[in-house]
Amino acid sequence: MSKFSGMDLRLESNFENSISPAKGNRWVCFYLIVKNQVLMPFFQGFTWAVLKDWIVLAKLYSSKNGAQFGKSLRNISSKFKK
């Protein structure tokens, strides 16, 4: 048996579990449908697109001028440590 057997990755059952507490209230159902079927996929796609673009730019900058890019990353990370 897999160690991930308790995790349910089927979207339909997760959606049914999130909508079942609404008990037929149409506004709660509408909110959950919009959130689960429209907003969350949009934000997930946006996040993946930004991450992909950042990785592509990081590879481009590091291949052209790796030392300068590393220095700029150290400067950015030092600002967050304070």
Buried (B, 14 or more C-beta within 10 A) or exposed (E): EEEEEEEEEEEEEEBEEEBEEBEEEEEEEEBBBEEBEEEEEEEEEEEEEEEEEEEEEEEEBBEEEEEEBEEEEEEEEEEEEE
